[in-house]
Amino acid sequence: MTPDLTNAVWRKSTRSDSNGGACVEVADNLPAVVAVRDSKDRQGPALSFDVDRWTGFVQGIKAGSFDA
């Protein structure tokens, strides 16, 4: 099932390149889902994660459990 991203409020990752390249945007204002997209292709596909999985992923990154 594809989540409704109509009301998504997108923000650019703080790790994104300030020159317009390698940009990832996240929308975490939606109920029960976090969406991620490529800012260079805003009309393209977005990945979606349930909140618990996204939180685990972010915590793992912060703890150094994943290679970035």
PDB file of N, CA, C, O and CB in Angstrom:
ATOM      1  N   MET A   1       0.839  -1.178   0.000  1.00  0.00           N
ATOM      2  CA  MET A   1       0.000   0.000   0.000  1.00  0.00           C
ATOM      3  C   MET A   1       0.890   1.249   0.000  1.00  0.00           C
ATOM      4  O   MET A   1       1.820   1.348   0.800  1.00  0.00           O
ATOM      5  CB  MET A   1      -0.957  -0.006   1.221  1.00  0.00           C
ATOM      6  N   THR A   2       0.616   2.165  -0.862  1.00  0.00           N
ATOM      7  CA  THR A   2       1.372   3.407  -0.968  1.00  0.00           C
ATOM      8  C   THR A   2       0.764   4.461  -0.046  1.00  0.00           C
ATOM      9  O   THR A   2      -0.429   4.748  -0.144  1.00  0.00           O
ATOM     10  CB  THR A   2       1.399   3.911  -2.433  1.00  0.00           C
ATOM     11  N   PRO A   3       1.572   5.045   0.856  1.00  0.00           N
ATOM     12  CA  PRO A   3       1.020   6.060   1.755  1.00  0.00           C
ATOM     13  C   PRO A   3       0.681   7.347   1.004  1.00  0.00           C
ATOM     14  O   PRO A   3       1.288   7.664  -0.019  1.00  0.00           O
ATOM     15  CB  PRO A   3       2.009   6.361   2.884  1.00  0.00           C
ATOM     16  N   ASP A   4      -0.289   8.075   1.526  1.00  0.00           N
ATOM     17  CA  ASP A   4      -0.664   9.371   0.966  1.00  0.00           C
ATOM     18  C   ASP A   4       0.335  10.416   1.453  1.00  0.00           C
ATOM     19  O   ASP A   4       0.386  10.717   2.645  1.00  0.00           O
ATOM     20  CB  ASP A   4      -2.126   9.762   1.367  1.00  0.00           C
ATOM     21  N   LEU A   5       1.128  10.968   0.537  1.00  0.00           N
ATOM     22  CA  LEU A   5       2.153  11.947   0.887  1.00  0.00           C
ATOM     23  C   LEU A   5       1.715  13.377   0.558  1.00  0.00           C
ATOM     24  O   LEU A   5       2.542  14.289   0.528  1.00  0.00           O
ATOM     25  CB  LEU A   5       3.451  11.624   0.158  1.00  0.00           C
ATOM     26  N   THR A   6       0.419  13.573   0.314  1.00  0.00           N
ATOM     27  CA  THR A   6      -0.102  14.890  -0.059  1.00  0.00           C
ATOM     28  C   THR A   6       0.283  15.972   0.944  1.00  0.00           C
ATOM     29  O   THR A   6       0.645  17.080   0.548  1.00  0.00           O
ATOM     30  CB  THR A   6      -1.611  14.833  -0.191  1.00  0.00           C
ATOM     31  N   ASN A   7       0.210  15.669   2.220  1.00  0.00           N
ATOM     32  CA  ASN A   7       0.477  16.665   3.257  1.00  0.00           C
ATOM     33  C   ASN A   7       1.890  16.567   3.831  1.00  0.00           C
ATOM     34  O   ASN A   7       2.172  17.111   4.898  1.00  0.00           O
ATOM     35  CB  ASN A   7      -0.530  16.519   4.372  1.00  0.00           C
ATOM     36  N   ALA A   8       2.761  15.882   3.129  1.00  0.00           N
ATOM     37  CA  ALA A   8       4.133  15.724   3.613  1.00  0.00           C
ATOM     38  C   ALA A   8       4.845  17.075   3.644  1.00  0.00           C
ATOM     39  O   ALA A   8       4.762  17.860   2.699  1.00  0.00           O
ATOM     40  CB  ALA A   8       4.912  14.729   2.725  1.00  0.00           C
ATOM     41  N   VAL A   9       5.532  17.325   4.730  1.00  0.00           N
ATOM     42  CA  VAL A   9       6.381  18.507   4.857  1.00  0.00           C
ATOM     43  C   VAL A   9       7.815  17.997   4.782  1.00  0.00           C
ATOM     44  O   VAL A   9       8.309  17.345   5.702  1.00  0.00           O
ATOM     45  CB  VAL A   9       6.102  19.310   6.210  1.00  0.00           C
ATOM     46  N   TRP A  10       8.466  18.305   3.677  1.00  0.00           N
ATOM     47  CA  TRP A  10       9.799  17.782   3.397  1.00  0.00           C
ATOM     48  C   TRP A  10      10.880  18.705   3.945  1.00  0.00           C
ATOM     49  O   TRP A  10      10.773  19.928   3.859  1.00  0.00           O
ATOM     50  CB  TRP A  10       9.987  17.587   1.895  1.00  0.00           C
ATOM     51  N   ARG A  11      11.917  18.105   4.505  1.00  0.00           N
ATOM     52  CA  ARG A  11      13.094  18.864   4.957  1.00  0.00           C
ATOM     53  C   ARG A  11      14.338  18.149   4.463  1.00  0.00           C
ATOM     54  O   ARG A  11      14.392  16.921   4.400  1.00  0.00           O
ATOM     55  CB  ARG A  11      13.120  19.016   6.521  1.00  0.00           C
ATOM     56  N   LYS A  12      15.328  18.943   4.117  1.00  0.00           N
ATOM     57  CA  LYS A  12      16.562  18.388   3.578  1.00  0.00           C
ATOM     58  C   LYS A  12      17.442  17.871   4.716  1.00  0.00           C
ATOM     59  O   LYS A  12      17.527  18.484   5.780  1.00  0.00           O
ATOM     60  CB  LYS A  12      17.318  19.447   2.746  1.00  0.00           C
ATOM     61  N   SER A  13      18.082  16.756   4.478  1.00  0.00           N
ATOM     62  CA  SER A  13      19.006  16.196   5.455  1.00  0.00           C
ATOM     63  C   SER A  13      20.141  17.170   5.739  1.00  0.00           C
ATOM     64  O   SER A  13      20.627  17.847   4.833  1.00  0.00           O
ATOM     65  CB  SER A  13      19.564  14.860   4.961  1.00  0.00           C
ATOM     66  N   THR A  14      20.557  17.239   6.983  1.00  0.00           N
ATOM     67  CA  THR A  14      21.688  18.097   7.342  1.00  0.00           C
ATOM     68  C   THR A  14      22.986  17.573   6.747  1.00  0.00           C
ATOM     69  O   THR A  14      23.981  18.298   6.700  1.00  0.00           O
ATOM     70  CB  THR A  14      21.816  18.205   8.861  1.00  0.00           C
ATOM     71  N   ARG A  15      22.990  16.338   6.298  1.00  0.00           N
ATOM     72  CA  ARG A  15      24.175  15.747   5.667  1.00  0.00           C
ATOM     73  C   ARG A  15      24.218  15.964   4.157  1.00  0.00           C
ATOM     74  O   ARG A  15      25.176  15.560   3.498  1.00  0.00           O
ATOM     75  CB  ARG A  15      24.224  14.268   5.961  1.00  0.00           C
ATOM     76  N   SER A  16      23.198  16.593   3.616  1.00  0.00           N
ATOM     77  CA  SER A  16      23.147  16.818   2.173  1.00  0.00           C
ATOM     78  C   SER A  16      24.150  17.876   1.752  1.00  0.00           C
ATOM     79  O   SER A  16      24.475  18.792   2.508  1.00  0.00           O
ATOM     80  CB  SER A  16      21.741  17.229   1.744  1.00  0.00           C
ATOM     81  N   ASP A  17      24.618  17.731   0.554  1.00  0.00           N
ATOM     82  CA  ASP A  17      25.572  18.657  -0.048  1.00  0.00           C
ATOM     83  C   ASP A  17      24.901  20.014  -0.261  1.00  0.00           C
ATOM     84  O   ASP A  17      23.810  20.073  -0.828  1.00  0.00           O
ATOM     85  CB  ASP A  17      26.115  18.096  -1.391  1.00  0.00           C
ATOM     86  N   SER A  18      25.523  21.089   0.178  1.00  0.00           N
ATOM     87  CA  SER A  18      24.926  22.423   0.029  1.00  0.00           C
ATOM     88  C   SER A  18      24.986  22.949  -1.400  1.00  0.00           C
ATOM     89  O   SER A  18      24.407  23.995  -1.691  1.00  0.00           O
ATOM     90  CB  SER A  18      25.619  23.399   0.947  1.00  0.00           C
ATOM     91  N   ASN A  19      25.672  22.249  -2.293  1.00  0.00           N
ATOM     92  CA  ASN A  19      25.786  22.674  -3.689  1.00  0.00           C
ATOM     93  C   ASN A  19      24.703  22.058  -4.579  1.00  0.00           C
ATOM     94  O   ASN A  19      24.777  22.149  -5.805  1.00  0.00           O
ATOM     95  CB  ASN A  19      27.158  22.308  -4.229  1.00  0.00           C
ATOM     96  N   GLY A  20      23.708  21.439  -3.967  1.00  0.00           N
ATOM     97  CA  GLY A  20      22.600  20.893  -4.748  1.00  0.00           C
ATOM     98  C   GLY A  20      22.751  19.443  -5.135  1.00  0.00           C
ATOM     99  O   GLY A  20      21.867  18.905  -5.803  1.00  0.00           O
ATOM    100  N   GLY A  21      23.811  18.792  -4.756  1.00  0.00           N
ATOM    101  CA  GLY A  21      24.000  17.382  -5.076  1.00  0.00           C
ATOM    102  C   GLY A  21      23.823  16.500  -3.851  1.00  0.00           C
ATOM    103  O   GLY A  21      23.867  16.991  -2.723  1.00  0.00           O
ATOM    104  N   ALA A  22      23.627  15.224  -4.057  1.00  0.00           N
ATOM    105  CA  ALA A  22      23.517  14.233  -2.994  1.00  0.00           C
ATOM    106  C   ALA A  22      22.520  14.650  -1.917  1.00  0.00           C
ATOM    107  O   ALA A  22      22.817  14.557  -0.726  1.00  0.00           O
ATOM    108  CB  ALA A  22      24.875  13.993  -2.370  1.00  0.00           C
ATOM    109  N   CYS A  23      21.349  15.105  -2.327  1.00  0.00           N
ATOM    110  CA  CYS A  23      20.361  15.618  -1.370  1.00  0.00           C
ATOM    111  C   CYS A  23      19.274  14.583  -1.091  1.00  0.00           C
ATOM    112  O   CYS A  23      18.706  13.980  -2.002  1.00  0.00           O
ATOM    113  CB  CYS A  23      19.728  16.913  -1.898  1.00  0.00           C
ATOM    114  N   VAL A  24      19.012  14.404   0.172  1.00  0.00           N
ATOM    115  CA  VAL A  24      17.935  13.528   0.622  1.00  0.00           C
ATOM    116  C   VAL A  24      16.982  14.376   1.440  1.00  0.00           C
ATOM    117  O   VAL A  24      17.415  15.177   2.269  1.00  0.00           O
ATOM    118  CB  VAL A  24      18.479  12.307   1.453  1.00  0.00           C
ATOM    119  N   GLU A  25      15.691  14.206   1.215  1.00  0.00           N
ATOM    120  CA  GLU A  25      14.682  14.911   1.987  1.00  0.00           C
ATOM    121  C   GLU A  25      13.841  13.905   2.762  1.00  0.00           C
ATOM    122  O   GLU A  25      13.581  12.798   2.290  1.00  0.00           O
ATOM    123  CB  GLU A  25      13.792  15.779   1.070  1.00  0.00           C
ATOM    124  N   VAL A  26      13.424  14.304   3.951  1.00  0.00           N
ATOM    125  CA  VAL A  26      12.643  13.443   4.822  1.00  0.00           C
ATOM    126  C   VAL A  26      11.363  14.173   5.212  1.00  0.00           C
ATOM    127  O   VAL A  26      11.377  15.372   5.490  1.00  0.00           O
ATOM    128  CB  VAL A  26      13.458  13.032   6.081  1.00  0.00           C
ATOM    129  N   ALA A  27      10.271  13.441   5.227  1.00  0.00           N
ATOM    130  CA  ALA A  27       8.996  13.964   5.734  1.00  0.00           C
ATOM    131  C   ALA A  27       8.609  13.087   6.920  1.00  0.00           C
ATOM    132  O   ALA A  27       8.283  11.910   6.760  1.00  0.00           O
ATOM    133  CB  ALA A  27       7.861  13.968   4.610  1.00  0.00           C
ATOM    134  N   ASP A  28       8.650  13.679   8.109  1.00  0.00           N
ATOM    135  CA  ASP A  28       8.314  12.907   9.310  1.00  0.00           C
ATOM    136  C   ASP A  28       7.120  13.489  10.057  1.00  0.00           C
ATOM    137  O   ASP A  28       6.957  13.274  11.258  1.00  0.00           O
ATOM    138  CB  ASP A  28       9.511  12.843  10.239  1.00  0.00           C
ATOM    139  N   ASN A  29       6.295  14.223   9.331  1.00  0.00           N
ATOM    140  CA  ASN A  29       5.107  14.826   9.933  1.00  0.00           C
ATOM    141  C   ASN A  29       3.828  14.032   9.685  1.00  0.00           C
ATOM    142  O   ASN A  29       2.745  14.469  10.075  1.00  0.00           O
ATOM    143  CB  ASN A  29       4.932  16.217   9.410  1.00  0.00           C
ATOM    144  N   LEU A  30       3.939  12.896   9.054  1.00  0.00           N
ATOM    145  CA  LEU A  30       2.766  12.106   8.695  1.00  0.00           C
ATOM    146  C   LEU A  30       2.469  11.055   9.761  1.00  0.00           C
ATOM    147  O   LEU A  30       3.393  10.570  10.413  1.00  0.00           O
ATOM    148  CB  LEU A  30       2.972  11.433   7.332  1.00  0.00           C
ATOM    149  N   PRO A  31       1.202  10.692   9.952  1.00  0.00           N
ATOM    150  CA  PRO A  31       0.878   9.675  10.950  1.00  0.00           C
ATOM    151  C   PRO A  31       1.372   8.295  10.518  1.00  0.00           C
ATOM    152  O   PRO A  31       1.034   7.813   9.437  1.00  0.00           O
ATOM    153  CB  PRO A  31      -0.633   9.638  11.197  1.00  0.00           C
ATOM    154  N   ALA A  32       2.166   7.675  11.367  1.00  0.00           N
ATOM    155  CA  ALA A  32       2.604   6.282  11.220  1.00  0.00           C
ATOM    156  C   ALA A  32       3.573   6.005  10.073  1.00  0.00           C
ATOM    157  O   ALA A  32       3.865   4.842   9.797  1.00  0.00           O
ATOM    158  CB  ALA A  32       1.421   5.431  11.040  1.00  0.00           C
ATOM    159  N   VAL A  33       4.079   7.037   9.397  1.00  0.00           N
ATOM    160  CA  VAL A  33       5.006   6.790   8.286  1.00  0.00           C
ATOM    161  C   VAL A  33       6.031   7.925   8.191  1.00  0.00           C
ATOM    162  O   VAL A  33       5.733   9.088   8.465  1.00  0.00           O
ATOM    163  CB  VAL A  33       4.230   6.649   6.947  1.00  0.00           C
ATOM    164  N   VAL A  34       7.240   7.547   7.795  1.00  0.00           N
ATOM    165  CA  VAL A  34       8.289   8.515   7.484  1.00  0.00           C
ATOM    166  C   VAL A  34       8.657   8.274   6.023  1.00  0.00           C
ATOM    167  O   VAL A  34       8.906   7.138   5.621  1.00  0.00           O
ATOM    168  CB  VAL A  34       9.554   8.368   8.451  1.00  0.00           C
ATOM    169  N   ALA A  35       8.690   9.337   5.237  1.00  0.00           N
ATOM    170  CA  ALA A  35       8.989   9.223   3.812  1.00  0.00           C
ATOM    171  C   ALA A  35      10.342   9.855   3.514  1.00  0.00           C
ATOM    172  O   ALA A  35      10.741  10.830   4.152  1.00  0.00           O
ATOM    173  CB  ALA A  35       7.882   9.887   2.964  1.00  0.00           C
ATOM    174  N   VAL A  36      11.042   9.285   2.532  1.00  0.00           N
ATOM    175  CA  VAL A  36      12.359   9.763   2.115  1.00  0.00           C
ATOM    176  C   VAL A  36      12.363   9.854   0.599  1.00  0.00           C
ATOM    177  O   VAL A  36      11.869   8.957  -0.085  1.00  0.00           O
ATOM    178  CB  VAL A  36      13.507   8.824   2.630  1.00  0.00           C
ATOM    179  N   ARG A  37      12.925  10.945   0.073  1.00  0.00           N
ATOM    180  CA  ARG A  37      12.995  11.105  -1.383  1.00  0.00           C
ATOM    181  C   ARG A  37      14.292  11.816  -1.778  1.00  0.00           C
ATOM    182  O   ARG A  37      14.988  12.399  -0.947  1.00  0.00           O
ATOM    183  CB  ARG A  37      11.766  11.894  -1.905  1.00  0.00           C
ATOM    184  N   ASP A  38      14.583  11.745  -3.063  1.00  0.00           N
ATOM    185  CA  ASP A  38      15.718  12.442  -3.662  1.00  0.00           C
ATOM    186  C   ASP A  38      15.242  13.845  -4.035  1.00  0.00           C
ATOM    187  O   ASP A  38      14.302  13.995  -4.815  1.00  0.00           O
ATOM    188  CB  ASP A  38      16.282  11.667  -4.923  1.00  0.00           C
ATOM    189  N   SER A  39      15.888  14.873  -3.480  1.00  0.00           N
ATOM    190  CA  SER A  39      15.428  16.235  -3.735  1.00  0.00           C
ATOM    191  C   SER A  39      15.616  16.672  -5.183  1.00  0.00           C
ATOM    192  O   SER A  39      15.000  17.646  -5.615  1.00  0.00           O
ATOM    193  CB  SER A  39      16.149  17.190  -2.830  1.00  0.00           C
ATOM    194  N   LYS A  40      16.452  15.973  -5.936  1.00  0.00           N
ATOM    195  CA  LYS A  40      16.651  16.309  -7.345  1.00  0.00           C
ATOM    196  C   LYS A  40      15.541  15.732  -8.219  1.00  0.00           C
ATOM    197  O   LYS A  40      15.433  16.084  -9.394  1.00  0.00           O
ATOM    198  CB  LYS A  40      18.009  15.799  -7.822  1.00  0.00           C
ATOM    199  N   ASP A  41      14.708  14.842  -7.649  1.00  0.00           N
ATOM    200  CA  ASP A  41      13.612  14.216  -8.380  1.00  0.00           C
ATOM    201  C   ASP A  41      12.372  14.220  -7.492  1.00  0.00           C
ATOM    202  O   ASP A  41      11.876  13.161  -7.107  1.00  0.00           O
ATOM    203  CB  ASP A  41      13.981  12.764  -8.821  1.00  0.00           C
ATOM    204  N   ARG A  42      11.877  15.398  -7.172  1.00  0.00           N
ATOM    205  CA  ARG A  42      10.779  15.547  -6.217  1.00  0.00           C
ATOM    206  C   ARG A  42       9.475  14.910  -6.674  1.00  0.00           C
ATOM    207  O   ARG A  42       8.630  14.580  -5.842  1.00  0.00           O
ATOM    208  CB  ARG A  42      10.545  16.994  -5.949  1.00  0.00           C
ATOM    209  N   GLN A  43       9.298  14.734  -7.948  1.00  0.00           N
ATOM    210  CA  GLN A  43       8.097  14.072  -8.461  1.00  0.00           C
ATOM    211  C   GLN A  43       8.302  12.569  -8.596  1.00  0.00           C
ATOM    212  O   GLN A  43       7.364  11.832  -8.901  1.00  0.00           O
ATOM    213  CB  GLN A  43       7.700  14.664  -9.810  1.00  0.00           C
ATOM    214  N   GLY A  44       9.524  12.121  -8.369  1.00  0.00           N
ATOM    215  CA  GLY A  44       9.852  10.705  -8.479  1.00  0.00           C
ATOM    216  C   GLY A  44       9.382   9.922  -7.265  1.00  0.00           C
ATOM    217  O   GLY A  44       8.653  10.441  -6.420  1.00  0.00           O
ATOM    218  N   PRO A  45       9.801   8.680  -7.188  1.00  0.00           N
ATOM    219  CA  PRO A  45       9.352   7.821  -6.097  1.00  0.00           C
ATOM    220  C   PRO A  45       9.922   8.250  -4.746  1.00  0.00           C
ATOM    221  O   PRO A  45      10.973   8.886  -4.668  1.00  0.00           O
ATOM    222  CB  PRO A  45       9.737   6.386  -6.381  1.00  0.00           C
ATOM    223  N   ALA A  46       9.215   7.892  -3.708  1.00  0.00           N
ATOM    224  CA  ALA A  46       9.672   8.113  -2.340  1.00  0.00           C
ATOM    225  C   ALA A  46       9.640   6.772  -1.617  1.00  0.00           C
ATOM    226  O   ALA A  46       8.761   5.943  -1.853  1.00  0.00           O
ATOM    227  CB  ALA A  46       8.788   9.182  -1.601  1.00  0.00           C
ATOM    228  N   LEU A  47      10.587   6.579  -0.754  1.00  0.00           N
ATOM    229  CA  LEU A  47      10.581   5.399   0.109  1.00  0.00           C
ATOM    230  C   LEU A  47       9.772   5.736   1.348  1.00  0.00           C
ATOM    231  O   LEU A  47       9.774   6.884   1.794  1.00  0.00           O
ATOM    232  CB  LEU A  47      12.037   4.950   0.487  1.00  0.00           C
ATOM    233  N   SER A  48       9.082   4.758   1.910  1.00  0.00           N
ATOM    234  CA  SER A  48       8.349   5.011   3.145  1.00  0.00           C
ATOM    235  C   SER A  48       8.663   3.917   4.153  1.00  0.00           C
ATOM    236  O   SER A  48       8.845   2.751   3.803  1.00  0.00           O
ATOM    237  CB  SER A  48       6.826   5.090   2.881  1.00  0.00           C
ATOM    238  N   PHE A  49       8.721   4.329   5.414  1.00  0.00           N
ATOM    239  CA  PHE A  49       9.064   3.432   6.511  1.00  0.00           C
ATOM    240  C   PHE A  49       8.085   3.655   7.647  1.00  0.00           C
ATOM    241  O   PHE A  49       7.619   4.776   7.856  1.00  0.00           O
ATOM    242  CB  PHE A  49      10.524   3.656   6.986  1.00  0.00           C
ATOM    243  N   ASP A  50       7.765   2.582   8.395  1.00  0.00           N
ATOM    244  CA  ASP A  50       6.961   2.850   9.580  1.00  0.00           C
ATOM    245  C   ASP A  50       7.859   3.525  10.604  1.00  0.00           C
ATOM    246  O   ASP A  50       9.082   3.386  10.560  1.00  0.00           O
ATOM    247  CB  ASP A  50       6.325   1.537  10.157  1.00  0.00           C
ATOM    248  N   VAL A  51       7.255   4.246  11.512  1.00  0.00           N
ATOM    249  CA  VAL A  51       7.990   5.106  12.440  1.00  0.00           C
ATOM    250  C   VAL A  51       8.996   4.307  13.263  1.00  0.00           C
ATOM    251  O   VAL A  51      10.123   4.764  13.452  1.00  0.00           O
ATOM    252  CB  VAL A  51       7.018   5.834  13.370  1.00  0.00           C
ATOM    253  N   ASP A  52       8.624   3.133  13.754  1.00  0.00           N
ATOM    254  CA  ASP A  52       9.535   2.332  14.576  1.00  0.00           C
ATOM    255  C   ASP A  52      10.777   1.897  13.795  1.00  0.00           C
ATOM    256  O   ASP A  52      11.888   1.941  14.323  1.00  0.00           O
ATOM    257  CB  ASP A  52       8.808   1.101  15.117  1.00  0.00           C
ATOM    258  N   ARG A  53      10.596   1.487  12.563  1.00  0.00           N
ATOM    259  CA  ARG A  53      11.754   1.074  11.744  1.00  0.00           C
ATOM    260  C   ARG A  53      12.657   2.269  11.436  1.00  0.00           C
ATOM    261  O   ARG A  53      13.881   2.152  11.479  1.00  0.00           O
ATOM    262  CB  ARG A  53      11.279   0.418  10.421  1.00  0.00           C
ATOM    263  N   TRP A  54      12.050   3.416  11.126  1.00  0.00           N
ATOM    264  CA  TRP A  54      12.843   4.618  10.842  1.00  0.00           C
ATOM    265  C   TRP A  54      13.637   5.032  12.080  1.00  0.00           C
ATOM    266  O   TRP A  54      14.822   5.353  11.987  1.00  0.00           O
ATOM    267  CB  TRP A  54      11.928   5.780  10.376  1.00  0.00           C
ATOM    268  N   THR A  55      12.979   5.021  13.235  1.00  0.00           N
ATOM    269  CA  THR A  55      13.647   5.386  14.487  1.00  0.00           C
ATOM    270  C   THR A  55      14.815   4.441  14.760  1.00  0.00           C
ATOM    271  O   THR A  55      15.890   4.892  15.155  1.00  0.00           O
ATOM    272  CB  THR A  55      12.646   5.359  15.667  1.00  0.00           C
ATOM    273  N   GLY A  56      14.623   3.154  14.559  1.00  0.00           N
ATOM    274  CA  GLY A  56      15.698   2.184  14.736  1.00  0.00           C
ATOM    275  C   GLY A  56      16.852   2.426  13.774  1.00  0.00           C
ATOM    276  O   GLY A  56      18.018   2.313  14.153  1.00  0.00           O
ATOM    277  N   PHE A  57      16.528   2.758  12.535  1.00  0.00           N
ATOM    278  CA  PHE A  57      17.561   3.057  11.540  1.00  0.00           C
ATOM    279  C   PHE A  57      18.382   4.270  11.955  1.00  0.00           C
ATOM    280  O   PHE A  57      19.612   4.230  11.916  1.00  0.00           O
ATOM    281  CB  PHE A  57      16.929   3.297  10.164  1.00  0.00           C
ATOM    282  N   VAL A  58      17.709   5.350  12.352  1.00  0.00           N
ATOM    283  CA  VAL A  58      18.403   6.576  12.755  1.00  0.00           C
ATOM    284  C   VAL A  58      19.252   6.326  14.000  1.00  0.00           C
ATOM    285  O   VAL A  58      20.392   6.784  14.076  1.00  0.00           O
ATOM    286  CB  VAL A  58      17.389   7.711  13.019  1.00  0.00           C
ATOM    287  N   GLN A  59      18.709   5.612  14.962  1.00  0.00           N
ATOM    288  CA  GLN A  59      19.478   5.304  16.169  1.00  0.00           C
ATOM    289  C   GLN A  59      20.700   4.456  15.838  1.00  0.00           C
ATOM    290  O   GLN A  59      21.766   4.651  16.422  1.00  0.00           O
ATOM    291  CB  GLN A  59      18.599   4.581  17.196  1.00  0.00           C
ATOM    292  N   GLY A  60      20.557   3.522  14.912  1.00  0.00           N
ATOM    293  CA  GLY A  60      21.676   2.687  14.484  1.00  0.00           C
ATOM    294  C   GLY A  60      22.762   3.500  13.815  1.00  0.00           C
ATOM    295  O   GLY A  60      23.947   3.266  14.054  1.00  0.00           O
ATOM    296  N   ILE A  61      22.379   4.448  12.983  1.00  0.00           N
ATOM    297  CA  ILE A  61      23.343   5.328  12.323  1.00  0.00           C
ATOM    298  C   ILE A  61      24.105   6.135  13.368  1.00  0.00           C
ATOM    299  O   ILE A  61      25.331   6.229  13.319  1.00  0.00           O
ATOM    300  CB  ILE A  61      22.633   6.271  11.319  1.00  0.00           C
ATOM    301  N   LYS A  62      23.368   6.716  14.313  1.00  0.00           N
ATOM    302  CA  LYS A  62      23.988   7.525  15.360  1.00  0.00           C
ATOM    303  C   LYS A  62      24.938   6.704  16.233  1.00  0.00           C
ATOM    304  O   LYS A  62      25.944   7.222  16.718  1.00  0.00           O
ATOM    305  CB  LYS A  62      22.913   8.165  16.227  1.00  0.00           C
ATOM    306  N   ALA A  63      24.621   5.435  16.431  1.00  0.00           N
ATOM    307  CA  ALA A  63      25.453   4.558  17.251  1.00  0.00           C
ATOM    308  C   ALA A  63      26.614   3.967  16.463  1.00  0.00           C
ATOM    309  O   ALA A  63      27.475   3.297  17.033  1.00  0.00           O
ATOM    310  CB  ALA A  63      24.613   3.441  17.835  1.00  0.00           C
ATOM    311  N   GLY A  64      26.642   4.213  15.156  1.00  0.00           N
ATOM    312  CA  GLY A  64      27.716   3.681  14.315  1.00  0.00           C
ATOM    313  C   GLY A  64      27.512   2.237  13.913  1.00  0.00           C
ATOM    314  O   GLY A  64      28.465   1.558  13.529  1.00  0.00           O
ATOM    315  N   SER A  65      26.261   1.750  13.996  1.00  0.00           N
ATOM    316  CA  SER A  65      25.967   0.366  13.642  1.00  0.00           C
ATOM    317  C   SER A  65      25.891   0.113  12.150  1.00  0.00           C
ATOM    318  O   SER A  65      25.943  -1.035  11.708  1.00  0.00           O
ATOM    319  CB  SER A  65      24.689  -0.044  14.266  1.00  0.00           C
ATOM    320  N   PHE A  66      25.769   1.178  11.369  1.00  0.00           N
ATOM    321  CA  PHE A  66      25.663   1.075   9.914  1.00  0.00           C
ATOM    322  C   PHE A  66      26.746   1.902   9.273  1.00  0.00           C
ATOM    323  O   PHE A  66      27.140   2.938   9.807  1.00  0.00           O
ATOM    324  CB  PHE A  66      24.278   1.527   9.420  1.00  0.00           C
ATOM    325  N   ASP A  67      27.224   1.463   8.150  1.00  0.00           N
ATOM    326  CA  ASP A  67      28.163   2.278   7.374  1.00  0.00           C
ATOM    327  C   ASP A  67      27.367   3.310   6.592  1.00  0.00           C
ATOM    328  O   ASP A  67      26.368   2.974   5.956  1.00  0.00           O
ATOM    329  CB  ASP A  67      29.031   1.396   6.414  1.00  0.00           C
ATOM    330  N   ALA A  68      27.791   4.527   6.634  1.00  0.00           N
ATOM    331  CA  ALA A  68      27.065   5.571   5.903  1.00  0.00           C
ATOM    332  C   ALA A  68      27.764   5.901   4.615  1.00  0.00           C
ATOM    333  O   ALA A  68      27.301   6.758   3.863  1.00  0.00           O
ATOM    334  CB  ALA A  68      26.917   6.827   6.748  1.00  0.00           C
TER     335      ALA A  68
END
